[in-house]
């Protein structure tokens, strides 16, 4: 009866009969409603629940079964409402067999997975969440994200560890940073527990794509919070917001020409990444749009990345394109910039802890480029996707500054990745346990 009613609806909105026959001939795709709702008064114990085994009824029958790429049509609230259904393009999902022999050479690219997690906020409340198999969302054409860039995202990783468990690194740090971004862009905050549960659930649903232990790869996790509701002008604010979590197996962000071989950086003299009192300290999507023209200009000139100085004086080091700046001085100091316009890298914060344990003095302060750049024997780009990548040269105008060894940062990175993969104990409580690794063929 569910498929029959869906077929009637599709015919009513103009889906061709032959297309409908093909759709009904495919195996229907089970959706999953996720049982997290912060609106439930002071509920402290929350967990995800499946729609149930095949053939059993869901608590919400309308969401239990759907045709590929389609959600169940909402009920009309008034007789004059119109309801439309949309088909997705054809999607070829990634298979584990596609990645056989490629786990150490994945690069950093999008691959269609089993699906993603989505939560929606409306009427002052987050819903219970859904696992969606199609990599598309239905979005109002006047959404605040599309027109005004009202969005923040995060990046974190899951690892297949030595003991056979899958763990995510530092999800609570990322949750806190997303909350700061939500406050800055006037969006509802995602509760920490909901954030951690959402990323863990998305990993579980795609666990067979977590690269096996022994490979220099991980599962990259991308949570995205955005204004999905419509906005016209900056007031009033949108009445609907969405949290998406997507995942993909990934190698290093700078896998070609990066790592210990190093990249060449170009100082941007005529471009700014962020204003001193703007949104540079949060992970807003618009911050990255500002780097598009400069980074592609730099790459055309043969450089691997950009380096930005402060927008006010062009004097103090701020950030590389998508990474924090870290320098090691000849006398053993770990130096990284501090400014309101710089995004606080969770990876950098953890590396600073390990640097102190290794006996280095850690300094987070202003770095005067002209006065101090030659004092660094090592320079690295630090971030979740990149971890630590050597910067072998920095060019400003006609002058090229070259670095020497990469021994200190490489040593800290080695300890850091050993913790990620479970080769060293997690004494700082950074790793969040998710599930057992998948038995891959």
QUILIN-V210090 format. One record per pair of residues at least 24 apart in sequence whose ideal C-beta (glycine too) atoms are under 8 Angstrom apart, sorted by the first residue. I is the first residue (numbers start at 0). J is the second residue. D is the distance in whole Angstrom. If there is no record, write none. Layout:
i->I j->J d->D
i->I j->J d->D
//
This chain:
i->1 j->60 d->7
i->1 j->63 d->7
i->1 j->64 d->5
i->2 j->27 d->7
i->2 j->64 d->7
i->2 j->66 d->8
i->5 j->65 d->8
i->5 j->66 d->6
i->5 j->69 d->8
i->5 j->71 d->7
i->5 j->72 d->8
i->8 j->72 d->5
i->8 j->82 d->8
i->8 j->84 d->7
i->9 j->66 d->8
i->9 j->84 d->6
i->12 j->82 d->7
i->12 j->83 d->6
i->12 j->84 d->5
i->14 j->84 d->7
i->14 j->86 d->7
i->18 j->86 d->8
i->22 j->66 d->5
i->22 j->67 d->7
i->23 j->66 d->7
i->25 j->66 d->7
i->25 j->67 d->6
i->27 j->64 d->5
i->27 j->65 d->7
i->27 j->66 d->6
i->27 j->67 d->8
i->28 j->65 d->6
i->28 j->66 d->7
i->28 j->67 d->5
i->28 j->68 d->8
i->28 j->132 d->5
i->28 j->133 d->8
i->29 j->53 d->7
i->29 j->63 d->7
i->29 j->64 d->7
i->29 j->65 d->8
i->30 j->62 d->5
i->30 j->63 d->7
i->30 j->64 d->8
i->30 j->65 d->6
i->30 j->70 d->7
i->30 j->129 d->6
i->30 j->130 d->7
i->30 j->131 d->7
i->30 j->132 d->8
i->31 j->129 d->7
i->31 j->130 d->4
i->31 j->204 d->8
i->32 j->57 d->7
i->32 j->58 d->7
i->32 j->59 d->6
i->32 j->62 d->6
i->32 j->127 d->6
i->32 j->128 d->7
i->32 j->129 d->6
i->33 j->116 d->7
i->33 j->118 d->8
i->33 j->127 d->6
i->33 j->128 d->3
i->33 j->129 d->6
i->33 j->130 d->6
i->33 j->197 d->8
i->33 j->200 d->6
i->34 j->127 d->5
i->34 j->128 d->8
i->35 j->118 d->7
i->35 j->125 d->7
i->35 j->127 d->6
i->35 j->128 d->5
i->35 j->193 d->5
i->35 j->196 d->6
i->35 j->197 d->7
i->36 j->124 d->7
i->36 j->125 d->6
i->36 j->126 d->7
i->36 j->127 d->5
i->37 j->124 d->7
i->37 j->125 d->5
i->37 j->190 d->5
i->37 j->193 d->6
i->38 j->123 d->8
i->38 j->124 d->4
i->38 j->125 d->7
i->43 j->192 d->8
i->45 j->192 d->6
i->45 j->193 d->7
i->45 j->196 d->6
i->46 j->196 d->7
i->47 j->128 d->7
i->47 j->196 d->7
i->47 j->200 d->5
i->62 j->129 d->7
i->67 j->132 d->8
i->67 j->133 d->7
i->68 j->133 d->5
i->68 j->135 d->7
i->70 j->137 d->7
i->85 j->137 d->6
i->87 j->133 d->5
i->87 j->135 d->5
i->90 j->133 d->6
i->90 j->134 d->7
i->93 j->208 d->7
i->95 j->207 d->5
i->95 j->208 d->7
i->95 j->439 d->6
i->95 j->440 d->7
i->96 j->440 d->7
i->98 j->208 d->7
i->98 j->248 d->7
i->102 j->210 d->5
i->102 j->211 d->6
i->102 j->214 d->4
i->102 j->216 d->5
i->102 j->248 d->8
i->103 j->214 d->5
i->103 j->215 d->6
i->103 j->216 d->7
i->103 j->250 d->7
i->104 j->250 d->7
i->104 j->254 d->8
i->105 j->210 d->7
i->105 j->216 d->5
i->105 j->248 d->5
i->105 j->249 d->6
i->105 j->250 d->4
i->106 j->249 d->7
i->106 j->250 d->6
i->106 j->254 d->5
i->106 j->255 d->8
i->107 j->219 d->7
i->107 j->249 d->5
i->107 j->250 d->7
i->107 j->251 d->7
i->107 j->252 d->5
i->107 j->254 d->7
i->107 j->384 d->6
i->108 j->247 d->8
i->108 j->249 d->8
i->109 j->247 d->6
i->110 j->208 d->8
i->110 j->247 d->5
i->110 j->248 d->7
i->112 j->205 d->5
i->112 j->208 d->6
i->112 j->245 d->7
i->112 j->246 d->6
i->112 j->247 d->6
i->113 j->204 d->6
i->113 j->205 d->5
i->113 j->208 d->8
i->114 j->204 d->6
i->114 j->205 d->8
i->115 j->201 d->6
i->115 j->243 d->6
i->115 j->244 d->6
i->115 j->245 d->5
i->115 j->246 d->8
i->116 j->197 d->5
i->116 j->200 d->6
i->116 j->201 d->5
i->116 j->204 d->7
i->116 j->243 d->7
i->116 j->244 d->4
i->117 j->241 d->6
i->117 j->242 d->7
i->117 j->243 d->5
i->117 j->244 d->8
i->118 j->189 d->8
i->118 j->193 d->7
i->118 j->197 d->7
i->118 j->241 d->7
i->118 j->242 d->4
i->119 j->227 d->7
i->119 j->239 d->6
i->119 j->240 d->7
i->119 j->241 d->5
i->119 j->242 d->8
i->120 j->187 d->5
i->120 j->239 d->7
i->120 j->240 d->4
i->120 j->241 d->7
i->120 j->242 d->8
i->121 j->228 d->8
i->121 j->238 d->6
i->121 j->239 d->5
i->121 j->240 d->8
i->122 j->238 d->8
i->123 j->187 d->8
i->125 j->187 d->8
i->125 j->189 d->8
i->125 j->190 d->8
i->125 j->193 d->6
i->125 j->242 d->8
i->128 j->197 d->7
i->128 j->200 d->8
i->130 j->200 d->7
i->130 j->201 d->8
i->130 j->204 d->6
i->134 j->245 d->7
i->136 j->227 d->7
i->136 j->241 d->7
i->136 j->243 d->7
i->138 j->227 d->6
i->139 j->227 d->7
i->139 j->228 d->7
i->139 j->229 d->5
i->140 j->229 d->8
i->141 j->229 d->4
i->141 j->230 d->7
i->141 j->231 d->6
i->142 j->225 d->8
i->142 j->226 d->6
i->142 j->227 d->5
i->142 j->228 d->6
i->142 j->229 d->6
i->142 j->230 d->7
i->142 j->237 d->7
i->143 j->225 d->8
i->143 j->226 d->3
i->143 j->227 d->8
i->143 j->228 d->7
i->143 j->229 d->7
i->143 j->230 d->4
i->143 j->236 d->7
i->143 j->237 d->4
i->144 j->225 d->4
i->144 j->226 d->5
i->144 j->227 d->7
i->144 j->284 d->8
i->146 j->230 d->6
i->147 j->226 d->7
i->147 j->230 d->6
i->147 j->233 d->7
i->148 j->283 d->7
i->148 j->284 d->6
i->148 j->285 d->4
i->148 j->288 d->8
i->149 j->184 d->5
i->149 j->185 d->8
i->149 j->186 d->7
i->149 j->225 d->6
i->149 j->226 d->4
i->149 j->230 d->7
i->149 j->237 d->7
i->150 j->184 d->8
i->150 j->223 d->6
i->150 j->224 d->7
i->150 j->225 d->4
i->150 j->226 d->7
i->150 j->283 d->7
i->150 j->284 d->4
i->151 j->177 d->6
i->151 j->180 d->3
i->151 j->181 d->6
i->151 j->183 d->8
i->151 j->184 d->6
i->151 j->186 d->7
i->151 j->223 d->8
i->151 j->224 d->5
i->151 j->225 d->8
i->151 j->281 d->6
i->151 j->282 d->5
i->151 j->283 d->5
i->151 j->284 d->7
i->152 j->177 d->8
i->152 j->221 d->6
i->152 j->222 d->6
i->152 j->223 d->4
i->152 j->224 d->7
i->152 j->282 d->6
i->152 j->284 d->6
i->153 j->177 d->5
i->153 j->220 d->8
i->153 j->221 d->7
i->153 j->222 d->5
i->153 j->223 d->8
i->153 j->282 d->6
i->154 j->219 d->7
i->154 j->220 d->7
i->154 j->221 d->6
i->154 j->282 d->8
i->154 j->382 d->8
i->154 j->383 d->4
i->154 j->384 d->6
i->155 j->198 d->7
i->155 j->219 d->8
i->155 j->220 d->5
i->155 j->222 d->8
i->155 j->345 d->7
i->155 j->383 d->6
i->156 j->217 d->4
i->156 j->218 d->6
i->156 j->219 d->6
i->156 j->220 d->6
i->156 j->249 d->8
i->156 j->383 d->6
i->156 j->419 d->7
i->157 j->202 d->5
i->157 j->209 d->6
i->157 j->217 d->6
i->157 j->218 d->4
i->157 j->220 d->6
i->157 j->246 d->7
i->157 j->433 d->7
i->158 j->209 d->7
i->158 j->212 d->8
i->158 j->217 d->5
i->158 j->218 d->8
i->158 j->419 d->5
i->158 j->420 d->6
i->158 j->421 d->7
i->158 j->430 d->8
i->159 j->209 d->5
i->159 j->210 d->6
i->159 j->211 d->6
i->159 j->212 d->4
i->159 j->420 d->8
i->159 j->436 d->5
i->160 j->212 d->6
i->160 j->420 d->6
i->160 j->421 d->3
i->160 j->430 d->8
i->160 j->436 d->8
i->161 j->212 d->6
i->161 j->420 d->6
i->161 j->421 d->4
i->161 j->422 d->6
i->162 j->421 d->6
i->163 j->212 d->8
i->163 j->435 d->6
i->163 j->436 d->5
i->164 j->421 d->7
i->164 j->432 d->6
i->164 j->433 d->7
i->164 j->434 d->7
i->164 j->435 d->6
i->164 j->436 d->7
i->165 j->202 d->6
i->165 j->206 d->6
i->165 j->209 d->5
i->165 j->432 d->8
i->165 j->433 d->5
i->165 j->434 d->5
i->165 j->435 d->7
i->165 j->436 d->6
i->166 j->421 d->7
i->166 j->430 d->4
i->166 j->431 d->6
i->166 j->432 d->5
i->166 j->433 d->6
i->167 j->195 d->8
i->167 j->198 d->6
i->167 j->199 d->6
i->167 j->202 d->7
i->167 j->220 d->7
i->167 j->430 d->7
i->167 j->431 d->5
i->167 j->433 d->6
i->168 j->419 d->6
i->168 j->429 d->6
i->168 j->430 d->6
i->168 j->431 d->8
i->169 j->345 d->5
i->169 j->349 d->7
i->169 j->429 d->5
i->169 j->431 d->8
i->170 j->194 d->7
i->170 j->195 d->5
i->170 j->198 d->6
i->170 j->199 d->8
i->170 j->431 d->5
i->171 j->195 d->7
i->171 j->431 d->8
i->172 j->345 d->4
i->172 j->348 d->7
i->173 j->198 d->8
i->173 j->222 d->7
i->173 j->345 d->6
i->176 j->281 d->7
i->176 j->282 d->6
i->176 j->343 d->7
i->176 j->345 d->7
i->177 j->222 d->7
i->177 j->224 d->6
i->177 j->282 d->7
i->179 j->280 d->8
i->179 j->281 d->6
i->180 j->224 d->7
i->180 j->281 d->4
i->180 j->282 d->6
i->180 j->283 d->6
i->181 j->224 d->6
i->183 j->278 d->6
i->183 j->280 d->8
i->183 j->281 d->5
i->183 j->283 d->7
i->184 j->278 d->7
i->184 j->281 d->7
i->184 j->283 d->6
i->185 j->236 d->6
i->186 j->224 d->6
i->186 j->225 d->8
i->186 j->226 d->6
i->186 j->240 d->5
i->187 j->240 d->6
i->189 j->222 d->8
i->189 j->224 d->6
i->189 j->242 d->6
i->193 j->242 d->8
i->194 j->222 d->7
i->194 j->242 d->8
i->195 j->431 d->7
i->197 j->222 d->7
i->197 j->242 d->7
i->197 j->244 d->5
i->198 j->222 d->6
i->198 j->244 d->5
i->199 j->431 d->7
i->199 j->433 d->5
i->200 j->244 d->8
i->201 j->244 d->4
i->201 j->245 d->7
i->201 j->246 d->5
i->202 j->246 d->6
i->202 j->433 d->5
i->202 j->434 d->7
i->203 j->433 d->6
i->203 j->434 d->5
i->205 j->246 d->5
i->206 j->433 d->8
i->206 j->434 d->6
i->206 j->436 d->7
i->206 j->437 d->5
i->207 j->437 d->4
i->207 j->439 d->6
i->208 j->246 d->7
i->208 j->247 d->7
i->208 j->248 d->5
i->209 j->248 d->7
i->209 j->436 d->7
i->209 j->437 d->7
i->210 j->248 d->5
i->211 j->436 d->7
i->211 j->439 d->6
i->212 j->420 d->6
i->212 j->421 d->8
i->212 j->436 d->7
i->215 j->250 d->7
i->215 j->251 d->8
i->216 j->248 d->6
i->216 j->249 d->6
i->216 j->250 d->5
i->217 j->248 d->8
i->217 j->249 d->6
i->217 j->419 d->7
i->218 j->246 d->5
i->218 j->247 d->7
i->218 j->248 d->6
i->218 j->249 d->7
i->219 j->246 d->7
i->219 j->247 d->5
i->219 j->248 d->8
i->219 j->249 d->4
i->219 j->383 d->8
i->219 j->384 d->7
i->220 j->244 d->7
i->220 j->245 d->8
i->220 j->246 d->5
i->221 j->245 d->5
i->221 j->246 d->7
i->221 j->247 d->8
i->225 j->284 d->8
i->249 j->384 d->7
i->251 j->384 d->8
i->251 j->385 d->7
i->251 j->386 d->7
i->251 j->388 d->8
i->252 j->321 d->8
i->252 j->382 d->7
i->252 j->384 d->4
i->252 j->385 d->4
i->252 j->388 d->8
i->253 j->303 d->7
i->253 j->304 d->8
i->253 j->380 d->8
i->253 j->385 d->6
i->253 j->388 d->5
i->256 j->303 d->6
i->257 j->303 d->7
i->257 j->385 d->7
i->257 j->388 d->5
i->257 j->389 d->8
i->258 j->388 d->6
i->258 j->389 d->7
i->259 j->389 d->6
i->259 j->405 d->6
i->259 j->409 d->6
i->260 j->389 d->7
i->260 j->391 d->8
i->261 j->388 d->7
i->261 j->389 d->4
i->261 j->390 d->6
i->261 j->391 d->3
i->261 j->392 d->8
i->261 j->402 d->8
i->261 j->405 d->7
i->262 j->302 d->8
i->262 j->303 d->3
i->262 j->304 d->6
i->262 j->380 d->7
i->262 j->388 d->6
i->262 j->389 d->7
i->262 j->390 d->6
i->262 j->391 d->7
i->263 j->301 d->7
i->263 j->302 d->5
i->263 j->303 d->5
i->263 j->304 d->8
i->263 j->390 d->8
i->263 j->391 d->6
i->263 j->392 d->5
i->263 j->393 d->8
i->263 j->394 d->7
i->264 j->297 d->8
i->264 j->302 d->6
i->264 j->303 d->7
i->264 j->304 d->5
i->264 j->305 d->7
i->264 j->306 d->5
i->264 j->319 d->6
i->264 j->390 d->5
i->264 j->392 d->7
i->264 j->393 d->5
i->264 j->394 d->7
i->265 j->297 d->4
i->265 j->300 d->7
i->265 j->302 d->4
i->265 j->304 d->8
i->265 j->305 d->6
i->265 j->306 d->7
i->265 j->393 d->8
i->265 j->394 d->5
i->266 j->305 d->8
i->266 j->306 d->5
i->266 j->307 d->8
i->266 j->308 d->7
i->266 j->368 d->7
i->266 j->393 d->7
i->266 j->394 d->7
i->266 j->395 d->4
i->266 j->396 d->8
i->267 j->293 d->5
i->267 j->297 d->8
i->267 j->305 d->5
i->267 j->306 d->7
i->267 j->307 d->5
i->267 j->308 d->8
i->268 j->313 d->7
i->268 j->395 d->8
i->268 j->396 d->7
i->270 j->305 d->8
i->270 j->307 d->7
i->271 j->307 d->7
i->271 j->310 d->4
i->272 j->307 d->4
i->272 j->310 d->8
i->272 j->317 d->6
i->272 j->318 d->6
i->272 j->340 d->8
i->273 j->310 d->7
i->273 j->317 d->8
i->273 j->340 d->4
i->274 j->310 d->6
i->274 j->340 d->7
i->275 j->309 d->7
i->275 j->310 d->6
i->275 j->311 d->6
i->275 j->338 d->8
i->275 j->339 d->6
i->275 j->340 d->5
i->276 j->339 d->7
i->276 j->340 d->8
i->277 j->340 d->7
i->279 j->317 d->8
i->279 j->338 d->8
i->279 j->339 d->7
i->279 j->340 d->3
i->279 j->341 d->6
i->279 j->342 d->7
i->280 j->339 d->6
i->280 j->340 d->6
i->280 j->341 d->6
i->280 j->342 d->6
i->280 j->343 d->7
i->281 j->342 d->7
i->282 j->342 d->6
i->286 j->342 d->7
i->287 j->321 d->7
i->290 j->320 d->5
i->290 j->321 d->7
i->293 j->320 d->8
i->294 j->320 d->5
i->302 j->394 d->7
i->304 j->380 d->7
i->304 j->390 d->8
i->306 j->393 d->6
i->308 j->368 d->6
i->309 j->338 d->7
i->309 j->340 d->7
i->310 j->340 d->7
i->314 j->367 d->6
i->314 j->368 d->7
i->314 j->369 d->7
i->315 j->365 d->5
i->315 j->366 d->6
i->315 j->367 d->6
i->315 j->368 d->7
i->316 j->366 d->4
i->316 j->368 d->5
i->316 j->372 d->8
i->317 j->341 d->6
i->318 j->342 d->7
i->319 j->380 d->5
i->319 j->390 d->8
i->321 j->382 d->6
i->321 j->384 d->7
i->321 j->385 d->7
i->322 j->380 d->4
i->322 j->381 d->6
i->322 j->382 d->4
i->322 j->385 d->5
i->322 j->388 d->7
i->323 j->347 d->5
i->323 j->380 d->7
i->323 j->381 d->4
i->323 j->382 d->6
i->324 j->366 d->7
i->324 j->378 d->7
i->324 j->380 d->7
i->324 j->381 d->8
i->325 j->350 d->7
i->325 j->378 d->7
i->325 j->379 d->5
i->325 j->380 d->8
i->325 j->381 d->5
i->325 j->387 d->7
i->325 j->408 d->7
i->326 j->366 d->7
i->326 j->371 d->8
i->326 j->374 d->8
i->326 j->375 d->4
i->326 j->377 d->7
i->326 j->378 d->5
i->326 j->379 d->8
i->327 j->359 d->8
i->327 j->375 d->6
i->327 j->376 d->6
i->327 j->377 d->4
i->327 j->378 d->8
i->327 j->379 d->8
i->327 j->407 d->5
i->327 j->408 d->6
i->328 j->374 d->5
i->328 j->375 d->6
i->328 j->376 d->7
i->329 j->374 d->7
i->329 j->376 d->5
i->331 j->358 d->7
i->331 j->359 d->5
i->331 j->360 d->7
i->331 j->407 d->8
i->332 j->359 d->7
i->332 j->360 d->5
i->332 j->361 d->8
i->332 j->362 d->6
i->333 j->359 d->5
i->333 j->360 d->7
i->333 j->361 d->5
i->333 j->362 d->7
i->334 j->362 d->5
i->334 j->363 d->8
i->334 j->364 d->7
i->334 j->366 d->6
i->334 j->375 d->7
i->335 j->361 d->8
i->335 j->362 d->8
i->335 j->363 d->5
i->335 j->381 d->8
i->336 j->363 d->7
i->336 j->364 d->7
i->336 j->365 d->7
i->336 j->366 d->5
i->337 j->363 d->5
i->337 j->364 d->5
i->337 j->365 d->7
i->338 j->365 d->7
i->344 j->381 d->6
i->344 j->382 d->6
i->344 j->383 d->7
i->345 j->383 d->7
i->346 j->381 d->5
i->346 j->382 d->6
i->346 j->383 d->5
i->346 j->386 d->7
i->346 j->387 d->8
i->346 j->415 d->8
i->347 j->381 d->5
i->347 j->382 d->8
i->349 j->415 d->7
i->349 j->427 d->7
i->349 j->429 d->6
i->350 j->381 d->6
i->350 j->387 d->7
i->350 j->411 d->6
i->350 j->412 d->8
i->350 j->415 d->6
i->352 j->427 d->6
i->353 j->411 d->5
i->353 j->414 d->5
i->353 j->415 d->6
i->354 j->411 d->6
i->357 j->410 d->7
i->357 j->411 d->6
i->357 j->414 d->8
i->359 j->407 d->7
i->368 j->395 d->7
i->372 j->400 d->5
i->373 j->400 d->6
i->375 j->402 d->7
i->376 j->402 d->7
i->376 j->403 d->5
i->376 j->404 d->7
i->377 j->402 d->6
i->377 j->403 d->7
i->377 j->404 d->6
i->377 j->405 d->6
i->377 j->406 d->7
i->377 j->407 d->6
i->377 j->408 d->5
i->378 j->402 d->5
i->379 j->405 d->7
i->379 j->408 d->5
i->386 j->412 d->6
i->386 j->415 d->7
i->386 j->416 d->7
i->387 j->411 d->7
i->387 j->412 d->4
i->387 j->415 d->8
//
